[in-house]
Amino acid sequence: MIDDLDLGFDEPERGEKGRHRRGAVNKRNGKSGGRGKTIFALLMALVLLGGIGGVGYVGFDRIRNHFVTPDYDGPGTGEAMVEVKAGDTLTDIGNSLYDAGVVKSTKAFIEAADANSRSKNIQVGRYKVRKQMKAADVIPLMLDPKSRIVNGVTIPEGTISLAIYDILSKQTKIPVADFKAAAKDPVALGVPEFWFKRNDGKKSAKSVEGFLFPATYEIPPKATAEQILKMMVAQFLAVTQQMNFVDKAQQERKISPYEALITASIAQAESVNHEDMPKVARVIYNRVYTDKYHCKCLEIDSAINYWLRIQGKDPKDSDVIKQSEINDPKNPYRTHGVDGLTITPISNPGEEALKGAVNPPAGDWIYFMTIDQKGTMGYGSNDAEYIKLRKTMCTNKVLTGENCRF
């Protein structure tokens, strides 16, 4: 008889697969009047179920769960292990918690996450939590560093690929040669082919540089070099997808995503502070894509140092780099006398550098310089401002000797 009332109740224990969307409104036939019918049907069901005894109580419990999100009341007991993977949505995390017996329903976790703005800070990794927890208590527990099982490795922002292999090798005891071999084919590691297309007329060079996202990674036991690098590429793709990096590069910057990634890598390498990365990106765009500079070239020292480092040599300060190194014709990353961006990224940029590359501020700057010992950046739009910046650098002892003769 209940079926004849067309109550249409769903099982509430586990959330639907897919991305959780906030603020969605369910409608029937384009109208939102289904709730009144449902309440009427509920009242009818209560009347009918009232005389059915114990069987009626079971039915009532199901009906109540349609309106009340199933959730545990207590702080939980025992212990459970839950893994948050790269790209997981709130629904994915909620499903993992439900499957581990931590929360009573995925919906309860989603509602708790919506109510706690810090839930977006839950990181990839494995967590030690309790079973049968109130969903609202799970969020702060997963945000507590003590709950996160850290048996991984941290890759700092701006680390070049060769240095990453060294870090990973020391942590995992996997030979550096294995990481180099796995990195030879970025597409096999998960980088989509379209990422290597360029709109600036330069030949594309496939490299994993730029795609190994800097973060803290949980390294699974017995993981191979290829599997570890795939994890890092997957995290890069998840982060860039979340910030809509590809579309912004193409539609707003009018450049290819690869060019924007190269710009982010240079901004990361040239900036000391995060707040400078968007402005440095703007300088790069003004030099390469406009007529504001005396050439469409970068003329940056970080590219020279990148070339030195991938040859196994130490990087050099700007005031000791030789002219022969600046103009070395054998250097494929030479930016003096060569127009355009570098052939590949020159670092693995973090989230702030990536954001800055697709959201640079408006400005006519064509110069950026580190003007004090703290790493403060100064910007200039013409030669007079350039000279003023250099004098400030001399005053602050960033430049000395011959470099301070004007």
C-alpha positions as CSV (number, residue, x, y, z in Angstrom):
1,M,0.0,0.0,0.0
2,I,2.9,2.3,0.8
3,D,4.2,1.8,-2.8
4,D,0.9,3.1,-4.1
5,L,1.5,6.4,-2.5
6,D,4.6,6.9,-4.6
7,L,6.7,8.3,-1.8
8,G,9.9,7.7,-3.8
9,F,12.3,7.5,-0.8
10,D,16.0,6.9,-1.5
11,E,18.4,4.9,0.7
12,P,20.4,7.6,2.5
13,E,23.4,5.6,3.7
14,R,25.8,6.4,0.9
15,G,26.2,9.4,-1.3
16,E,25.8,9.3,-5.1
17,K,29.0,8.9,-7.1
18,G,30.3,12.0,-8.8
19,R,31.1,15.5,-7.8
20,H,29.2,17.2,-5.0
21,R,27.5,20.4,-6.1
22,R,26.5,23.0,-3.6
23,G,23.1,24.8,-3.9
24,A,21.5,22.3,-6.3
25,V,17.7,22.3,-6.4
26,N,15.7,19.2,-7.4
27,K,12.7,19.9,-9.5
28,R,9.9,17.8,-11.1
29,N,8.8,18.7,-14.6
30,G,10.4,22.1,-14.2
31,K,8.5,22.9,-11.1
32,S,9.4,22.9,-7.4
33,G,6.1,21.8,-5.9
34,G,7.0,18.2,-5.2
35,R,7.8,18.8,-1.5
36,G,4.1,19.6,-0.6
37,K,3.0,16.3,-2.2
38,T,5.7,14.4,-0.4
39,I,4.6,15.8,3.0
40,F,1.0,14.9,2.3
41,A,2.1,11.5,1.3
42,L,4.1,11.2,4.6
43,L,1.1,12.1,6.7
44,M,-1.0,9.5,4.9
45,A,1.7,7.0,5.4
46,L,1.9,7.8,9.1
47,V,-1.9,7.2,9.4
48,L,-1.7,3.9,7.6
49,L,1.4,2.8,9.4
50,G,0.0,3.7,12.8
51,G,-2.1,0.5,13.0
52,I,0.5,-1.9,11.7
53,G,2.5,-2.2,14.9
54,G,6.2,-3.2,14.7
55,V,6.2,-3.4,10.9
56,G,4.8,0.1,10.9
57,Y,7.7,1.3,13.0
58,V,10.3,0.0,10.6
59,G,8.5,1.7,7.8
60,F,8.4,4.9,9.8
61,D,12.1,4.7,10.4
62,R,12.8,4.6,6.7
63,I,10.5,7.6,6.1
64,R,12.2,9.6,8.9
65,N,15.6,8.9,7.3
66,H,14.4,10.6,4.2
67,F,14.2,13.9,6.1
68,V,16.8,13.4,8.8
69,T,20.4,12.8,7.6
70,P,21.7,9.6,9.3
71,D,24.6,10.5,11.6
72,Y,26.3,9.1,14.6
73,D,26.0,11.0,17.9
74,G,29.2,10.2,19.7
75,P,32.9,10.9,19.3
76,G,33.5,7.4,17.9
77,T,35.5,4.4,19.1
78,G,38.3,2.2,18.0
79,E,40.4,3.0,15.0
80,A,39.9,3.3,11.2
81,M,42.3,4.1,8.3
82,V,41.0,6.3,5.5
83,E,42.9,7.5,2.4
84,V,42.2,10.8,0.5
85,K,43.5,10.5,-3.0
86,A,44.5,13.3,-5.5
87,G,41.4,14.7,-7.2
88,D,38.9,13.3,-4.6
89,T,35.7,15.3,-4.2
90,L,33.7,15.7,-1.0
91,T,31.5,12.8,-2.1
92,D,34.6,10.6,-2.7
93,I,36.0,11.4,0.7
94,G,32.5,10.8,2.3
95,N,32.2,7.5,0.5
96,S,35.6,6.4,1.8
97,L,34.6,7.3,5.3
98,Y,31.3,5.5,5.0
99,D,33.0,2.4,3.7
100,A,35.4,2.4,6.6
101,G,32.6,2.7,9.1
102,V,33.6,6.1,10.2
103,V,30.4,8.1,9.3
104,K,26.8,6.8,9.2
105,S,26.2,8.4,5.7
106,T,28.1,10.2,3.0
107,K,25.4,12.9,3.1
108,A,26.2,13.6,6.8
109,F,29.9,14.2,5.9
110,I,29.0,16.4,2.9
111,E,26.7,18.6,5.1
112,A,29.4,18.8,7.8
113,A,32.0,19.8,5.2
114,D,29.7,22.5,3.8
115,A,29.3,23.9,7.2
116,N,33.1,24.0,7.9
117,S,34.9,26.3,5.5
118,R,38.3,24.7,6.5
119,S,37.2,21.4,5.0
120,K,38.7,22.5,1.7
121,N,42.1,22.2,3.4
122,I,41.9,18.4,3.8
123,Q,45.1,17.1,2.1
124,V,45.9,14.0,0.1
125,G,47.1,11.3,2.4
126,R,46.2,8.6,4.8
127,Y,44.4,9.4,8.1
128,K,43.9,7.6,11.4
129,V,40.3,8.3,12.6
130,R,37.7,6.6,14.7
131,K,34.7,4.5,13.8
132,Q,31.1,5.6,14.2
133,M,32.0,9.3,14.6
134,K,29.7,12.3,14.4
135,A,30.3,13.7,10.9
136,A,31.0,17.2,12.2
137,D,33.8,15.8,14.4
138,V,35.5,14.1,11.5
139,I,36.5,17.4,9.7
140,P,38.7,18.9,12.5
141,L,40.2,15.4,13.2
142,M,41.3,15.2,9.5
143,L,42.6,18.7,9.7
144,D,44.8,17.8,12.7
145,P,48.3,17.1,11.5
146,K,48.6,14.4,14.2
147,S,45.8,12.4,12.4
148,R,47.7,12.4,9.1
149,I,50.1,9.5,8.7
150,V,53.1,11.1,7.1
151,N,55.3,8.5,5.6
152,G,56.0,10.5,2.5
153,V,58.2,13.1,1.0
154,T,57.9,16.9,0.5
155,I,58.8,18.4,-2.8
156,P,59.4,22.2,-2.4
157,E,58.0,24.7,-4.9
158,G,60.3,25.5,-7.8
159,T,62.4,22.3,-7.5
160,I,63.7,21.1,-10.9
161,S,63.1,17.6,-12.0
162,L,66.6,16.3,-11.5
163,A,66.6,17.6,-7.9
164,I,63.2,15.9,-7.4
165,Y,64.7,12.6,-8.5
166,D,67.4,13.0,-5.9
167,I,64.9,13.7,-3.1
168,L,62.7,10.8,-4.1
169,S,65.6,8.4,-4.4
170,K,66.9,9.2,-0.9
171,Q,63.4,8.6,0.5
172,T,62.5,5.4,-1.4
173,K,66.0,4.0,-2.2
174,I,64.9,3.8,-5.8
175,P,67.9,4.6,-8.1
176,V,67.8,8.1,-9.7
177,A,68.4,6.3,-13.0
178,D,64.9,4.7,-12.6
179,F,63.2,8.1,-12.3
180,K,65.2,9.5,-15.2
181,A,64.1,6.6,-17.3
182,A,60.4,6.9,-16.3
183,A,60.5,10.6,-17.0
184,K,61.6,10.2,-20.7
185,D,57.9,9.8,-21.8
186,P,55.7,12.4,-20.0
187,V,52.7,11.2,-21.9
188,A,53.1,7.7,-20.5
189,L,53.1,9.4,-17.1
190,G,49.7,10.9,-17.7
191,V,50.5,14.3,-19.3
192,P,47.9,14.8,-22.1
193,E,49.4,15.4,-25.6
194,F,47.7,18.8,-25.9
195,W,49.8,20.2,-23.1
196,F,52.8,20.3,-25.5
197,K,51.2,22.3,-28.2
198,R,52.4,25.9,-28.6
199,N,50.9,28.9,-30.3
200,D,54.1,31.0,-30.4
201,G,55.7,29.3,-33.4
202,K,58.4,27.6,-31.3
203,K,59.0,23.9,-31.7
204,S,57.6,22.0,-28.7
205,A,59.9,19.9,-26.6
206,K,58.3,17.2,-24.5
207,S,59.6,17.3,-21.0
208,V,58.2,16.3,-17.6
209,E,59.6,19.5,-16.2
210,G,56.7,21.6,-14.9
211,F,54.3,18.7,-14.5
212,L,55.8,17.3,-11.2
213,F,53.6,19.2,-8.8
214,P,55.4,20.3,-5.6
215,A,53.5,18.9,-2.6
216,T,53.8,16.3,0.2
217,Y,53.2,12.8,-1.1
218,E,52.5,9.6,0.6
219,I,54.7,7.0,-1.1
220,P,53.0,3.6,-1.2
221,P,55.1,0.6,-0.2
222,K,56.9,-1.0,-3.1
223,A,55.9,1.9,-5.4
224,T,58.0,2.1,-8.6
225,A,59.6,5.3,-10.0
226,E,57.0,5.4,-12.7
227,Q,54.1,5.1,-10.2
228,I,55.5,7.9,-8.0
229,L,55.9,10.3,-11.0
230,K,52.4,9.4,-12.1
231,M,51.1,10.5,-8.7
232,M,52.8,13.8,-9.1
233,V,51.5,14.4,-12.6
234,A,48.0,13.4,-11.5
235,Q,48.2,16.0,-8.7
236,F,49.3,18.7,-11.2
237,L,46.4,17.9,-13.4
238,A,44.0,18.0,-10.5
239,V,45.3,21.4,-9.3
240,T,45.2,23.0,-12.7
241,Q,41.8,21.6,-13.4
242,Q,40.5,23.1,-10.2
243,M,41.8,26.5,-11.1
244,N,40.6,26.2,-14.7
245,F,44.2,26.8,-15.9
246,V,43.8,25.5,-19.5
247,D,40.7,27.6,-20.3
248,K,42.0,30.7,-18.7
249,A,45.3,30.4,-20.7
250,Q,43.5,29.9,-24.0
251,Q,40.5,32.3,-23.5
252,E,41.9,35.1,-21.4
253,R,45.6,35.1,-22.1
254,K,45.2,33.9,-25.7
255,I,48.2,31.6,-25.4
256,S,48.6,27.8,-25.1
257,P,48.5,26.2,-21.7
258,Y,52.1,25.1,-22.2
259,E,53.2,28.7,-22.7
260,A,51.4,29.7,-19.5
261,L,53.1,26.8,-17.7
262,I,56.5,27.9,-18.9
263,T,55.7,31.4,-17.6
264,A,54.6,30.1,-14.2
265,S,57.9,28.1,-14.0
266,I,59.9,31.3,-14.7
267,A,57.9,33.4,-12.3
268,Q,58.5,30.7,-9.6
269,A,62.2,30.6,-10.3
270,E,62.6,34.4,-10.3
271,S,60.4,35.3,-7.3
272,V,61.4,35.1,-3.7
273,N,57.9,35.9,-2.4
274,H,54.5,34.5,-3.6
275,E,53.0,37.9,-4.0
276,D,55.5,38.8,-6.7
277,M,54.7,35.8,-9.0
278,P,51.7,37.4,-10.8
279,K,53.6,40.6,-11.4
280,V,56.6,38.7,-12.7
281,A,54.3,36.8,-15.0
282,R,53.0,40.2,-16.3
283,V,56.6,41.3,-17.0
284,I,57.2,38.1,-19.0
285,Y,54.1,38.6,-21.1
286,N,54.9,42.2,-21.7
287,R,58.4,41.3,-22.9
288,V,57.5,38.3,-25.1
289,Y,54.0,39.2,-26.4
290,T,54.1,43.0,-26.8
291,D,56.3,45.7,-28.2
292,K,57.0,47.3,-24.9
293,Y,60.5,45.8,-24.5
294,H,63.4,46.4,-26.9
295,C,63.1,42.8,-28.1
296,K,60.6,40.0,-27.7
297,C,63.1,38.2,-25.5
298,L,63.3,37.3,-21.8
299,E,66.9,38.1,-20.9
300,I,66.7,36.3,-17.6
301,D,69.5,34.6,-15.6
302,S,67.3,31.8,-14.2
303,A,67.2,30.1,-17.6
304,I,71.0,30.2,-17.7
305,N,71.2,28.6,-14.3
306,Y,68.7,26.0,-15.3
307,W,70.9,25.0,-18.2
308,L,73.9,24.8,-15.8
309,R,72.0,22.7,-13.3
310,I,70.7,20.1,-15.7
311,Q,74.4,19.7,-16.8
312,G,75.3,18.9,-13.2
313,K,76.9,22.3,-12.6
314,D,76.2,24.8,-9.7
315,P,74.0,27.8,-10.4
316,K,75.6,31.3,-10.3
317,D,74.6,34.7,-8.9
318,S,73.7,37.2,-11.6
319,D,76.7,39.4,-10.9
320,V,79.2,36.5,-11.6
321,I,77.6,34.9,-14.7
322,K,80.1,35.4,-17.6
323,Q,79.2,36.9,-20.9
324,S,80.3,33.7,-22.6
325,E,77.6,31.9,-20.5
326,I,75.0,34.4,-21.2
327,N,75.5,34.2,-25.0
328,D,76.5,30.5,-25.1
329,P,75.1,29.3,-28.5
330,K,75.0,25.7,-27.3
331,N,72.6,26.6,-24.5
332,P,69.0,25.7,-25.8
333,Y,67.7,27.7,-22.9
334,R,69.5,30.9,-23.9
335,T,67.2,34.0,-23.5
336,H,69.6,36.8,-24.5
337,G,69.4,37.5,-28.3
338,V,66.7,34.8,-28.6
339,D,63.0,35.7,-28.8
340,G,60.2,34.0,-27.0
341,L,59.8,31.8,-24.0
342,T,62.2,28.9,-23.1
343,I,61.7,25.6,-24.9
344,T,60.4,23.9,-21.7
345,P,59.5,25.0,-18.2
346,I,62.6,25.7,-16.0
347,S,61.1,24.6,-12.7
348,N,58.1,22.8,-11.2
349,P,55.8,25.7,-10.1
350,G,53.5,25.7,-7.2
351,E,49.9,26.7,-7.0
352,E,50.5,30.4,-6.5
353,A,52.8,30.6,-9.5
354,L,50.3,28.8,-11.7
355,K,47.5,31.1,-10.6
356,G,49.7,34.1,-11.3
357,A,50.4,33.0,-14.8
358,V,46.7,32.9,-15.7
359,N,45.7,35.8,-13.5
360,P,48.4,38.4,-13.9
361,P,47.6,42.0,-12.8
362,A,47.4,44.8,-15.4
363,G,50.6,46.8,-15.7
364,D,53.2,48.1,-18.2
365,W,56.2,46.7,-16.3
366,I,59.1,45.4,-18.4
367,Y,61.6,45.1,-15.6
368,F,61.7,43.3,-12.3
369,M,64.6,43.2,-9.8
370,T,65.3,42.0,-6.3
371,I,66.1,45.3,-4.6
372,D,67.0,44.3,-1.1
373,Q,68.4,41.5,1.0
374,K,64.8,40.4,2.0
375,G,63.9,39.5,-1.6
376,T,61.6,42.5,-2.1
377,M,60.9,42.9,-5.8
378,G,60.9,46.2,-7.6
379,Y,59.2,46.9,-11.0
380,G,59.9,49.4,-13.8
381,S,58.2,50.4,-17.0
382,N,61.0,52.4,-18.7
383,D,64.7,52.9,-18.7
384,A,64.6,55.7,-16.1
385,E,62.8,53.4,-13.7
386,Y,65.3,50.7,-14.5
387,I,68.2,52.9,-13.5
388,K,66.4,53.9,-10.3
389,L,65.9,50.3,-9.4
390,R,69.6,49.5,-9.9
391,K,70.6,52.4,-7.7
392,T,68.3,51.1,-5.0
393,M,70.0,47.7,-5.4
394,C,73.4,49.3,-4.9
395,T,72.2,51.2,-1.9
396,N,70.9,48.0,-0.3
397,K,74.2,46.1,-1.2
398,V,72.4,43.8,-3.6
399,L,74.7,45.0,-6.3
400,T,78.3,46.1,-5.7
401,G,81.5,47.1,-7.5
402,E,81.5,47.7,-11.2
403,N,77.7,47.0,-11.3
404,C,77.1,50.2,-9.4
405,R,78.8,52.6,-11.8
406,F,76.3,54.6,-13.8
